[in-house]
């Protein structure tokens, strides 16, 4: 199953934990707020197997739960069981 990530930037407190745990996946802007590096925080690029391990660790340890995950791209609307959006 694919996994997508992003940071809800208003929820980020710039603690530095996500970058310490997954430096290939997270970085900070000039204000010190985290963003998801692989797709510039759009949540549209799925993680590879190694990145998934690092991502899950940062996701679980984020003190404000600003790191979000999904099994579909964040710009895609999931379909209901009836097949309608």
N, C-alpha and C positions, 0 to 999 in steps of 0.2 A: 504494500500500500504506500502511496506517495505521501510525503509529509511536507507541508509548507509552513513558513514562519514569518513573523514580523514583530515589530515592537510598537505598542501603543504609546507613542511618545509622550503624551500628557501624563501618563501614569509613571514614567521613568523618573527616578530620583538621582540618577547619575552616580550610583554607588560603585560602579566599576566591576561588579561581580561577573556579569555576563561576558565581558571581554577577557577577564582573567581566566574563566572556565572554557571559553570557546573563542579565542582570538581570531580565528579565520572567519568567524561568522558575525561578530559584532564589533562595531566601532562607534566613535562618538563624533558629533558635530562640534562646531566652535563653541556652542553653549554647554557642551558636556553631556548632551542628551544622546542616548544610545539609538542606533539604528541597525537593521539587519543588512549586512554587507552584500550577500550574494546577488540580491536583486534591488538594491537601494531602498529596501523597506517596503516594496510593493506587495510582497507575499505571493509572487507569481512563479517563482522558480523552485522546483522540488529539491529536496536534500538528497545527497547520495548516502550510502550506508555509513561511512565513517562520520560524516557531518551530522547524521541523525543522532549518533551516540553523544557527541559534544553538545548538540542542540538540546537534547532532552535533559542533560545535566544542568545547563544554564536555565532552561525553562522551569525545572523543578525548584531551583534555588533562588529565583528572582524574588526579592522580598516584597515587591508591590504587584507581582503577577502581570507586569507590563509586557512580557514576552508571550505572544499568542501563537497557537499552532492550529493547523487545520489539515484535513485529508483532501482538500481541494483548494485551488488557488483562491486567494482572498477577493479577487475581482470577479470570480465566477459565482453565480447563484446556484446553490444545490437544488436539485429537483426533488419534489415530493414523491411519494410512492405512486401517485397517479400519473406522474410524468409531467406535471405542470409546474411551472416556476412559482 
